[in-house]
Amino acid sequence: MKPLKEKISITIDSDLLKELKREAEQDDRSLSQYINLILRKYIKAQKEEQ
């Protein structure tokens, strides 16, 4: 079963958004998919440090 997805609204710095969009395009992913990917990697790394 796929995890449920929820829509949220956030405010993000313009320069960061521009970079995220560029990186997502290079990785052939949507912006949403890319943000999910990097957040999952960050959370996993944080857990491994503990």
PyMOL Python script that loads the backbone (N, CA, C, O; Angstrom):
from pymol import cmd

cmd.read_pdbstr("""\
ATOM      1  N   MET A   1       0.843  -1.181   0.000  1.00  0.00           N
ATOM      2  CA  MET A   1       0.000   0.000   0.000  1.00  0.00           C
ATOM      3  C   MET A   1       0.890   1.247   0.000  1.00  0.00           C
ATOM      4  O   MET A   1       1.793   1.381   0.826  1.00  0.00           O
ATOM      5  N   LYS A   2       0.620   2.146  -0.933  1.00  0.00           N
ATOM      6  CA  LYS A   2       1.391   3.381  -1.026  1.00  0.00           C
ATOM      7  C   LYS A   2       1.094   4.282   0.162  1.00  0.00           C
ATOM      8  O   LYS A   2      -0.033   4.314   0.655  1.00  0.00           O
ATOM      9  N   PRO A   3       2.098   5.012   0.619  1.00  0.00           N
ATOM     10  CA  PRO A   3       1.832   5.957   1.706  1.00  0.00           C
ATOM     11  C   PRO A   3       0.902   7.063   1.224  1.00  0.00           C
ATOM     12  O   PRO A   3       0.937   7.466   0.062  1.00  0.00           O
ATOM     13  N   LEU A   4       0.080   7.536   2.132  1.00  0.00           N
ATOM     14  CA  LEU A   4      -0.823   8.628   1.786  1.00  0.00           C
ATOM     15  C   LEU A   4      -0.020   9.892   1.563  1.00  0.00           C
ATOM     16  O   LEU A   4       1.005  10.119   2.207  1.00  0.00           O
ATOM     17  N   LYS A   5      -0.493  10.697   0.658  1.00  0.00           N
ATOM     18  CA  LYS A   5       0.177  11.961   0.377  1.00  0.00           C
ATOM     19  C   LYS A   5      -0.738  13.097   0.811  1.00  0.00           C
ATOM     20  O   LYS A   5      -1.963  13.001   0.729  1.00  0.00           O
ATOM     21  N   GLU A   6      -0.124  14.153   1.264  1.00  0.00           N
ATOM     22  CA  GLU A   6      -0.878  15.329   1.686  1.00  0.00           C
ATOM     23  C   GLU A   6      -0.297  16.554   1.016  1.00  0.00           C
ATOM     24  O   GLU A   6       0.914  16.656   0.816  1.00  0.00           O
ATOM     25  N   LYS A   7      -1.162  17.472   0.675  1.00  0.00           N
ATOM     26  CA  LYS A   7      -0.708  18.736   0.119  1.00  0.00           C
ATOM     27  C   LYS A   7      -0.472  19.708   1.252  1.00  0.00           C
ATOM     28  O   LYS A   7      -1.239  19.774   2.213  1.00  0.00           O
ATOM     29  N   ILE A   8       0.619  20.469   1.120  1.00  0.00           N
ATOM     30  CA  ILE A   8       0.930  21.503   2.097  1.00  0.00           C
ATOM     31  C   ILE A   8       1.310  22.770   1.348  1.00  0.00           C
ATOM     32  O   ILE A   8       1.585  22.744   0.148  1.00  0.00           O
ATOM     33  N   SER A   9       1.321  23.839   2.054  1.00  0.00           N
ATOM     34  CA  SER A   9       1.758  25.101   1.485  1.00  0.00           C
ATOM     35  C   SER A   9       2.921  25.602   2.326  1.00  0.00           C
ATOM     36  O   SER A   9       2.819  25.706   3.548  1.00  0.00           O
ATOM     37  N   ILE A  10       4.034  25.913   1.657  1.00  0.00           N
ATOM     38  CA  ILE A  10       5.203  26.422   2.373  1.00  0.00           C
ATOM     39  C   ILE A  10       5.721  27.664   1.657  1.00  0.00           C
ATOM     40  O   ILE A  10       5.422  27.900   0.487  1.00  0.00           O
ATOM     41  N   THR A  11       6.492  28.437   2.378  1.00  0.00           N
ATOM     42  CA  THR A  11       7.177  29.581   1.793  1.00  0.00           C
ATOM     43  C   THR A  11       8.652  29.234   1.744  1.00  0.00           C
ATOM     44  O   THR A  11       9.229  28.769   2.726  1.00  0.00           O
ATOM     45  N   ILE A  12       9.254  29.467   0.583  1.00  0.00           N
ATOM     46  CA  ILE A  12      10.646  29.087   0.391  1.00  0.00           C
ATOM     47  C   ILE A  12      11.375  30.225  -0.329  1.00  0.00           C
ATOM     48  O   ILE A  12      10.796  30.912  -1.170  1.00  0.00           O
ATOM     49  N   ASP A  13      12.627  30.408   0.006  1.00  0.00           N
ATOM     50  CA  ASP A  13      13.416  31.459  -0.626  1.00  0.00           C
ATOM     51  C   ASP A  13      13.482  31.234  -2.140  1.00  0.00           C
ATOM     52  O   ASP A  13      13.606  30.101  -2.603  1.00  0.00           O
ATOM     53  N   SER A  14      13.399  32.315  -2.894  1.00  0.00           N
ATOM     54  CA  SER A  14      13.380  32.238  -4.356  1.00  0.00           C
ATOM     55  C   SER A  14      14.618  31.556  -4.915  1.00  0.00           C
ATOM     56  O   SER A  14      14.518  30.736  -5.829  1.00  0.00           O
ATOM     57  N   ASP A  15      15.776  31.887  -4.376  1.00  0.00           N
ATOM     58  CA  ASP A  15      17.006  31.289  -4.890  1.00  0.00           C
ATOM     59  C   ASP A  15      17.048  29.784  -4.633  1.00  0.00           C
ATOM     60  O   ASP A  15      17.540  29.023  -5.465  1.00  0.00           O
ATOM     61  N   LEU A  16      16.536  29.361  -3.488  1.00  0.00           N
ATOM     62  CA  LEU A  16      16.493  27.938  -3.165  1.00  0.00           C
ATOM     63  C   LEU A  16      15.511  27.214  -4.086  1.00  0.00           C
ATOM     64  O   LEU A  16      15.802  26.119  -4.568  1.00  0.00           O
ATOM     65  N   LEU A  17      14.362  27.817  -4.326  1.00  0.00           N
ATOM     66  CA  LEU A  17      13.368  27.211  -5.210  1.00  0.00           C
ATOM     67  C   LEU A  17      13.923  27.058  -6.621  1.00  0.00           C
ATOM     68  O   LEU A  17      13.717  26.028  -7.264  1.00  0.00           O
ATOM     69  N   LYS A  18      14.614  28.060  -7.093  1.00  0.00           N
ATOM     70  CA  LYS A  18      15.206  28.007  -8.428  1.00  0.00           C
ATOM     71  C   LYS A  18      16.191  26.841  -8.517  1.00  0.00           C
ATOM     72  O   LYS A  18      16.192  26.096  -9.498  1.00  0.00           O
ATOM     73  N   GLU A  19      17.018  26.690  -7.502  1.00  0.00           N
ATOM     74  CA  GLU A  19      18.007  25.602  -7.480  1.00  0.00           C
ATOM     75  C   GLU A  19      17.319  24.238  -7.388  1.00  0.00           C
ATOM     76  O   GLU A  19      17.719  23.297  -8.074  1.00  0.00           O
ATOM     77  N   LEU A  20      16.296  24.127  -6.551  1.00  0.00           N
ATOM     78  CA  LEU A  20      15.565  22.860  -6.433  1.00  0.00           C
ATOM     79  C   LEU A  20      14.919  22.472  -7.754  1.00  0.00           C
ATOM     80  O   LEU A  20      14.954  21.304  -8.141  1.00  0.00           O
ATOM     81  N   LYS A  21      14.332  23.433  -8.447  1.00  0.00           N
ATOM     82  CA  LYS A  21      13.709  23.152  -9.744  1.00  0.00           C
ATOM     83  C   LYS A  21      14.750  22.681 -10.750  1.00  0.00           C
ATOM     84  O   LYS A  21      14.501  21.750 -11.516  1.00  0.00           O
ATOM     85  N   ARG A  22      15.915  23.322 -10.748  1.00  0.00           N
ATOM     86  CA  ARG A  22      16.988  22.943 -11.656  1.00  0.00           C
ATOM     87  C   ARG A  22      17.468  21.519 -11.366  1.00  0.00           C
ATOM     88  O   ARG A  22      17.646  20.714 -12.280  1.00  0.00           O
ATOM     89  N   GLU A  23      17.675  21.224 -10.086  1.00  0.00           N
ATOM     90  CA  GLU A  23      18.135  19.890  -9.691  1.00  0.00           C
ATOM     91  C   GLU A  23      17.095  18.821 -10.015  1.00  0.00           C
ATOM     92  O   GLU A  23      17.444  17.735 -10.477  1.00  0.00           O
ATOM     93  N   ALA A  24      15.826  19.124  -9.775  1.00  0.00           N
ATOM     94  CA  ALA A  24      14.750  18.171 -10.074  1.00  0.00           C
ATOM     95  C   ALA A  24      14.704  17.867 -11.570  1.00  0.00           C
ATOM     96  O   ALA A  24      14.542  16.716 -11.975  1.00  0.00           O
ATOM     97  N   GLU A  25      14.847  18.897 -12.372  1.00  0.00           N
ATOM     98  CA  GLU A  25      14.834  18.703 -13.825  1.00  0.00           C
ATOM     99  C   GLU A  25      16.017  17.845 -14.266  1.00  0.00           C
ATOM    100  O   GLU A  25      15.864  16.970 -15.118  1.00  0.00           O
ATOM    101  N   GLN A  26      17.182  18.088 -13.699  1.00  0.00           N
ATOM    102  CA  GLN A  26      18.366  17.295 -14.048  1.00  0.00           C
ATOM    103  C   GLN A  26      18.199  15.836 -13.633  1.00  0.00           C
ATOM    104  O   GLN A  26      18.742  14.934 -14.270  1.00  0.00           O
ATOM    105  N   ASP A  27      17.444  15.613 -12.561  1.00  0.00           N
ATOM    106  CA  ASP A  27      17.209  14.256 -12.060  1.00  0.00           C
ATOM    107  C   ASP A  27      15.962  13.631 -12.700  1.00  0.00           C
ATOM    108  O   ASP A  27      15.560  12.524 -12.341  1.00  0.00           O
ATOM    109  N   ASP A  28      15.359  14.350 -13.648  1.00  0.00           N
ATOM    110  CA  ASP A  28      14.153  13.893 -14.357  1.00  0.00           C
ATOM    111  C   ASP A  28      13.022  13.549 -13.389  1.00  0.00           C
ATOM    112  O   ASP A  28      12.379  12.506 -13.508  1.00  0.00           O
ATOM    113  N   ARG A  29      12.794  14.445 -12.431  1.00  0.00           N
ATOM    114  CA  ARG A  29      11.737  14.279 -11.434  1.00  0.00           C
ATOM    115  C   ARG A  29      10.920  15.553 -11.350  1.00  0.00           C
ATOM    116  O   ARG A  29      11.370  16.629 -11.744  1.00  0.00           O
ATOM    117  N   SER A  30       9.712  15.411 -10.830  1.00  0.00           N
ATOM    118  CA  SER A  30       8.932  16.609 -10.549  1.00  0.00           C
ATOM    119  C   SER A  30       9.546  17.283  -9.319  1.00  0.00           C
ATOM    120  O   SER A  30      10.281  16.656  -8.557  1.00  0.00           O
ATOM    121  N   LEU A  31       9.240  18.535  -9.143  1.00  0.00           N
ATOM    122  CA  LEU A  31       9.745  19.256  -7.971  1.00  0.00           C
ATOM    123  C   LEU A  31       9.286  18.558  -6.693  1.00  0.00           C
ATOM    124  O   LEU A  31      10.073  18.390  -5.762  1.00  0.00           O
ATOM    125  N   SER A  32       8.045  18.160  -6.645  1.00  0.00           N
ATOM    126  CA  SER A  32       7.506  17.484  -5.469  1.00  0.00           C
ATOM    127  C   SER A  32       8.243  16.167  -5.195  1.00  0.00           C
ATOM    128  O   SER A  32       8.603  15.883  -4.053  1.00  0.00           O
ATOM    129  N   GLN A  33       8.463  15.379  -6.227  1.00  0.00           N
ATOM    130  CA  GLN A  33       9.187  14.116  -6.057  1.00  0.00           C
ATOM    131  C   GLN A  33      10.604  14.372  -5.562  1.00  0.00           C
ATOM    132  O   GLN A  33      11.110  13.656  -4.698  1.00  0.00           O
ATOM    133  N   TYR A  34      11.230  15.387  -6.109  1.00  0.00           N
ATOM    134  CA  TYR A  34      12.609  15.686  -5.730  1.00  0.00           C
ATOM    135  C   TYR A  34      12.697  16.141  -4.276  1.00  0.00           C
ATOM    136  O   TYR A  34      13.582  15.704  -3.541  1.00  0.00           O
ATOM    137  N   ILE A  35      11.800  17.001  -3.868  1.00  0.00           N
ATOM    138  CA  ILE A  35      11.795  17.471  -2.476  1.00  0.00           C
ATOM    139  C   ILE A  35      11.554  16.297  -1.527  1.00  0.00           C
ATOM    140  O   ILE A  35      12.215  16.195  -0.493  1.00  0.00           O
ATOM    141  N   ASN A  36      10.622  15.417  -1.863  1.00  0.00           N
ATOM    142  CA  ASN A  36      10.379  14.229  -1.044  1.00  0.00           C
ATOM    143  C   ASN A  36      11.638  13.379  -0.933  1.00  0.00           C
ATOM    144  O   ASN A  36      11.978  12.899   0.148  1.00  0.00           O
ATOM    145  N   LEU A  37      12.325  13.197  -2.053  1.00  0.00           N
ATOM    146  CA  LEU A  37      13.543  12.388  -2.075  1.00  0.00           C
ATOM    147  C   LEU A  37      14.614  12.974  -1.158  1.00  0.00           C
ATOM    148  O   LEU A  37      15.185  12.253  -0.339  1.00  0.00           O
ATOM    149  N   ILE A  38      14.892  14.264  -1.285  1.00  0.00           N
ATOM    150  CA  ILE A  38      15.962  14.837  -0.472  1.00  0.00           C
ATOM    151  C   ILE A  38      15.573  14.928   1.001  1.00  0.00           C
ATOM    152  O   ILE A  38      16.437  14.825   1.872  1.00  0.00           O
ATOM    153  N   LEU A  39      14.302  15.117   1.287  1.00  0.00           N
ATOM    154  CA  LEU A  39      13.875  15.110   2.693  1.00  0.00           C
ATOM    155  C   LEU A  39      14.019  13.715   3.300  1.00  0.00           C
ATOM    156  O   LEU A  39      14.451  13.578   4.445  1.00  0.00           O
ATOM    157  N   ARG A  40      13.662  12.686   2.542  1.00  0.00           N
ATOM    158  CA  ARG A  40      13.824  11.313   3.045  1.00  0.00           C
ATOM    159  C   ARG A  40      15.297  10.991   3.312  1.00  0.00           C
ATOM    160  O   ARG A  40      15.637  10.388   4.329  1.00  0.00           O
ATOM    161  N   LYS A  41      16.169  11.406   2.374  1.00  0.00           N
ATOM    162  CA  LYS A  41      17.603  11.175   2.561  1.00  0.00           C
ATOM    163  C   LYS A  41      18.112  11.915   3.794  1.00  0.00           C
ATOM    164  O   LYS A  41      18.913  11.374   4.557  1.00  0.00           O
ATOM    165  N   TYR A  42      17.659  13.129   3.989  1.00  0.00           N
ATOM    166  CA  TYR A  42      18.094  13.920   5.141  1.00  0.00           C
ATOM    167  C   TYR A  42      17.637  13.259   6.445  1.00  0.00           C
ATOM    168  O   TYR A  42      18.423  13.126   7.383  1.00  0.00           O
ATOM    169  N   ILE A  43      16.383  12.852   6.502  1.00  0.00           N
ATOM    170  CA  ILE A  43      15.848  12.225   7.719  1.00  0.00           C
ATOM    171  C   ILE A  43      16.586  10.919   8.007  1.00  0.00           C
ATOM    172  O   ILE A  43      16.912  10.630   9.158  1.00  0.00           O
ATOM    173  N   LYS A  44      16.851  10.130   6.964  1.00  0.00           N
ATOM    174  CA  LYS A  44      17.575   8.866   7.150  1.00  0.00           C
ATOM    175  C   LYS A  44      18.978   9.137   7.697  1.00  0.00           C
ATOM    176  O   LYS A  44      19.436   8.447   8.608  1.00  0.00           O
ATOM    177  N   ALA A  45      19.649  10.132   7.146  1.00  0.00           N
ATOM    178  CA  ALA A  45      21.006  10.477   7.609  1.00  0.00           C
ATOM    179  C   ALA A  45      20.992  10.953   9.059  1.00  0.00           C
ATOM    180  O   ALA A  45      21.887  10.616   9.834  1.00  0.00           O
ATOM    181  N   GLN A  46      19.992  11.724   9.423  1.00  0.00           N
ATOM    182  CA  GLN A  46      19.878  12.207  10.795  1.00  0.00           C
ATOM    183  C   GLN A  46      19.675  11.042  11.771  1.00  0.00           C
ATOM    184  O   GLN A  46      20.261  11.026  12.854  1.00  0.00           O
ATOM    185  N   LYS A  47      18.854  10.082  11.388  1.00  0.00           N
ATOM    186  CA  LYS A  47      18.617   8.919  12.240  1.00  0.00           C
ATOM    187  C   LYS A  47      19.886   8.089  12.409  1.00  0.00           C
ATOM    188  O   LYS A  47      20.159   7.558  13.486  1.00  0.00           O
ATOM    189  N   GLU A  48      20.657   7.987  11.325  1.00  0.00           N
ATOM    190  CA  GLU A  48      21.888   7.188  11.375  1.00  0.00           C
ATOM    191  C   GLU A  48      22.942   7.846  12.256  1.00  0.00           C
ATOM    192  O   GLU A  48      23.795   7.157  12.816  1.00  0.00           O
ATOM    193  N   GLU A  49      22.895   9.167  12.387  1.00  0.00           N
ATOM    194  CA  GLU A  49      23.855   9.880  13.234  1.00  0.00           C
ATOM    195  C   GLU A  49      23.575   9.681  14.726  1.00  0.00           C
ATOM    196  O   GLU A  49      24.469   9.855  15.554  1.00  0.00           O
ATOM    197  N   GLN A  50      22.359   9.325  15.065  1.00  0.00           N
ATOM    198  CA  GLN A  50      21.976   9.205  16.476  1.00  0.00           C
ATOM    199  C   GLN A  50      22.489   7.945  17.101  1.00  0.00           C
ATOM    200  O   GLN A  50      22.248   7.701  18.283  1.00  0.00           O
TER     201      GLN A  50
END
""", "prot")
cmd.dss("prot")
cmd.show_as("cartoon", "prot")
cmd.util.cbc("prot")
cmd.orient("prot")
